Amino acid sequence: MGGEVTELVKYPKILDQQDDILVKNLYKKTDIDKGIVEFFDELINEAKELNQNHYYVNMKILIGLVALGVGALGQFVFKFPHAKFELTCCIAVYAILSGFLLFLDYYYIAQLIISFNFKGDGPYLLYGDLPLFKSDHKLTLKYENKSTDIIRCVGEYFFNNGVLDKKLFCSDLNRLLGELRSDKKKN
């Protein structure tokens, strides 16, 4: 991973004073993901350069509410023998909205660690991927149509006692941000 990393996101010293993020089982994907998400939640709250972006989650909630309204409309307003066409439309709209929610969940939210804005510019989407039966953890940062990633062994992110190395994660975030920002300046 050589080379000097530009510190775009300054590591907040207050993170050292907070409790360590302990992952009890380094062989379990969900435990590792929970630890990483917990760190980025702390980092977003403390770093001045970053603001969390809730766009995709808000879209999911909004589409879910519309689907719920269509389902309630079909359940409580239209009665079967008299309103066959209206019920058919409700079922079709509900199925389309549910399919779109599945698409949004699968392609944008499934591996998403956090979505954030960097100094008002964004959204940057940070994804984490740990394939089954492999020790390589892949961090991918996406912005617009560009993406960059870092692959490290999971053991590099944790100390022997299962505590997350916060500074290494912050350094990797800076490296990913630096690569995307330098690509942006070139274009």
KARAMO-V356682 format. One line per field, one symbol per residue. ss: DSSP state (h for helix, s for strand, l for the rest). phi: phi as a letter, one per 40 degrees, with the letter a starting at -180 (. if undefined). psi: psi as a letter, one per 20 degrees, with the letter a starting at -180 (. if undefined). Layout:
ss->???
phi->???
psi->???
This chain:
ss->lllllllllllllhhhhllllsllllllhhhhhhhhhhhhhhhhhhlllsssllhhhhhhhhhhhhhhhhhhhhhhhllllllhhhhhhhhhhhhhhhhhhhhhhhhhhllsssssssllsssssssssslllllssssssssllsssssssshhhhsllllsslhhhhhhhhhhhhhhhhhhhhhl
phi->.dgcbcccbccccccccccccbbcbcbbdccccccccccccccccbcccbbcbbdccccccccccccccccccccbccbdccbccccccccccccccccccccccccbbdbccababbfgbiccbbbbbbccgbbcbbbbbbafbbaaabbbcdcccbcdcgccccccccccccccccccccccccc
psi->jrqpppnhopophhhhirqqopohojjoghggggggggghggghhhphiqpqpkghghgggghhgghgggghghghgpqghhlggghgggggggggghghgggggghhhgjpgqprpolipaqpooqppnqqkqippppppqpdjqqqrppqphhhiqrhjjppnhhgghghggggggghhhhhhh.
